[in-house]
Amino acid sequence: MIVNVVDKNLCSFLDEQDQAYMQQAAEHAHTLLSSGKGAGNDFLGWQTYPEQYDPAEFSRVKKAAKKIRDDSDILIVIGIGGSYLGALSAIELLKGRFYNLKQGDLQIFFAGNNISASYLNEVMALCEGKEISVNVISKSGTTTEPAIAFRVFKQYMEKRYGRKEAAKRIYVTTDRHKGTLKALADVEGYETFVVPDDIGGRYSVLTSVGLLPIAAAGCDIDAIMQGAQQAMKDLSVPGLENPAYHYAALRNVFYRKGKTTEILVGYEPDMVSFAEWFKQLFGESEGKDGKGIFPAAVCFSTDLHSMGQYIQQGLRNLFETVLFFKYPKQEYIIPSDDANADGLAFLDKVPVSKVNRIAFQSALLAHTDGGVPNIVLEVDRIDAFTYGYLVYFFEKSCAASGYMLGVNPFNQPGVEDYKVNMFALLGKPGYEQNRKSLEARLID
């Protein structure tokens, strides 16, 4: 198994009844997922996608990514939620947080994930004097944030390159057959890629939704899919021997004990965007029907000097899940200093990764002693294969955890509420009846 669930420090938090519940919960989740009879079963395509994806489209993704790298300095990825978080998480985890500063490499900027005029202006300013390509990702094409950004960049591209040449630089990932964006792509002649009907946005990173920008960044998507295939095989077994079910069952045990907040802990800054993807995956999947574990995230050791105080001695309604990579992508040996002015002689010639691991072990013991359960997910290294494996692992864990919780882990009915209000207040046709009542409630 690529992911090792370490529960050595959980003995004081669990009893025999908990162990019995976990086994039962794991079997229940496995039955629903393997039979396809659980709630939201129209969106189980992610389970088999690593082996059943369209090889022709996968080849087109690699071909388009090569073209983007060959003819562009910048790729603008337009999308929100699952339409951009997965790609961003992969690029940062595999290429590093400073990927856009590496000389001679394609720069990738994300737009359409907010409604900030300042942000939009800053991204557009970065495009001046550079060769640009755009990948817009939206199943319907009507989601406000990416729709605004795409209108802006579509006009920018056509003004700069002309309509015909701009069409060769705009790539659309959307519904296979229908929707505003699909219709526009057909008229303009944009190359299109598919958002599968049976895979929800937050589960879509291993489809063209994530793979096109990930491949354009120069990451090995063949290795990513191989990792996902291995995870699909490893995580098909029932019971707590399956680490995805083991992790999901532990989450639900702690939730039943009043631990309603989960903090995902990483010890690599490159993991920050992966944590954002994790937060959407679990938050949108479980937060409904008045239930759900609230997903949060911290980056240690940085946040040990801020959030560490709350975790150590604050409200005891939380548990931590530590995703720890044993071997760094790169090593650095702390140099010797004969003067020892900083008092660090005891660290002369010590690998930085060793200090990082000891920080992890020290925080683990301290927080456990402080009454915070710590689930440890230990992984050897960060690479493309492991990334694909981790994505599938968390998707499987999330689906199982949702079923254990008793919710549909594949819908998001609450997300639509703010959209309806926004459409009404903005004056979108068809929403007029709600506008006056909403305006009366506004605070100027």
Buried (B, 14 or more C-beta within 10 A) or exposed (E): BBBEBBBEBBEEBBEEEBEEBBBEBBBBBBEBBEEEEBBBBEBBBBBEBBEEBBEEBBEBBBEBBEBBBEEBBBBBBBBBBBBBBBBBBBBBBBBBBEBBEEEEBBBBBBBBBBEEEEBBEEBBEBBEEEBBBBBBBBBBBBBBBBBBBBEBBBEBBBEBBEEEEBBBBBBBBBBEEEBBBBEBBEEBEBBBBBBBEBBBBBBBBBBBBBBBBBBBBBBBBBBBBBBBBBBBEBBBEBEBEBBBBBBBBBBBBBBEBEBBBBBBBBBBEBBBBBBBBBBBBBBBBBBBEEEBBBBBBBBBBBBBEEBBEEBBEEEEEBBBBBBBBEEBBEEEEBEEEEEEEEEEEEBEEEBBBEEBBEBBEEBBEBBBEEBBBBBBBBBEEBBBBBBBBBBBBBBBBBBBBBBBBEBBBBBBEEEEEEBEBBBBBEEBEEBEEBBEEBEEEEEE
